[in-house]
Amino acid sequence: ETGASQAARDPWRLARRDLGDELLASLLGVSTSSVRRYATGVRMPKLVAARAHYLAQVVHDLSGTYNKYGIKRWFQRPRTQLNSSSPLERLQEDPGWTPDSEAAREVARLARASGAMQAT
């Protein structure tokens, strides 16, 4: 079984592997200790689970183009398309963000475009 198909079954593992606990915690809006606790199988709140699934999709969109380090940097670097905010900052601007919120849609569009631009 490939890493991609395994990650598709377990979006939490993919997001944690490629983002690391500290960045993942910042993106999810939880503590690093909560990320580690959820990794042990403790049930996470629905909002956190939805965000983790969303982040796994964004990571997947970037993974064909960027390595693990590049994916982390992608979330932290300011982007003109986000009014000079980083994707991390854009999501943090809306503490109640969901995968359907405007901030999340902007970040997801940028990730798809970044992957498509780099692939050409």
N, C-alpha and C positions, 0 to 999 in steps of 0.2 A: 504494500500500500504506500502511495506517495505521501509526502508531507502535506501537499496541497489538499488531497482528499481527506486526510486525517484532520487537518485544520478546519476544513469545511464542516466537519461533524462537531468540532469543538472550537467555536469562535473565541471562547475565553482563553484557551491555551495559545492560539495564534496571536491574539492581541498581547498577551502577557510575554510571550517569547520575543516578539519583535519590538515591543515598546519598552519592556522592563517595568518593574513594579512602580517606580517613582513617577515616570511619565504617565503610565496607565492610571495611577491614582489621581493625578492632576486632571487628566482628561475625563475621568469618570466622576470627579467631584467627591471622592472618598479618601480616606487615609490610606497610607501604604500598608498599615497593619490590617486594614479591611481587605485590601487586595490579597494579601497573604492568607487571610482567614478564608476568603471565598475560594482560593486555590485548593484548600483542603476539602472542599465539597460542601462547606456551609452554604446554605441557601442564601442567595443574594436578593435584595429587593428588585421588584419588576423593573423599575426605572434603570437601575444599575445593569441588570441583565440586558435590557434593550440597548443601552449605550454600549455595552461590551460587544454585542452582536454588530451594531453599527460600526464601531471602531475596527472590528475584525474585517468588515467589508472594505473599509477605507484602506486598511493595511494590505488587503488582498489586491486592491486596485493599484497600489503603489509597488507591490512586491515583484512585479515583472520588470520593473525599471530600476528600483533602488534596492540596495542591500539593507541589512538591519540598521546599520549606522545611518545610512541615508534616509531611511524611513523616520527614524527618531528626529533627525535634523529637519526633515520636511515639516513636521508638526511644530517645530520651534522657530523656524525662520520666518521673518516678516514677508508678507506677500502683497504686492501692489493690488492684486485682485480682491484682497480683503481689507482695503484701505490701510495698508502697511501693518496690519496685525498679523500675527502668526496664526495658523489654524488652532493651536492651543488657546491663544488669547481670544480668538473669535468665539470659540465654544465657551470659554470662561466668562465672556461678557454676558451670557445668558445662563445664570446658575441653574435654571430649571429646564435647560435644553433637553429636547427629545430628538430622536432620529428624524422626526418630521418638522422640527423647528427650522426657521429660516437660516440660522447660523449653521446648523448641521447640513442642510441642503447645500449651502454655499461651499462648505468644506468638502463635501462629497463630490460636488461638480468639479472643484479644483483638483481633487485627487484623480478623478477620471481623466481630466484634461492633461494633468501632469504625466500620467502614465501613457496617454496617447501621444503626447508631444515627444516624449523620450523614446518611444518605440518607433517613431518614423525616422 
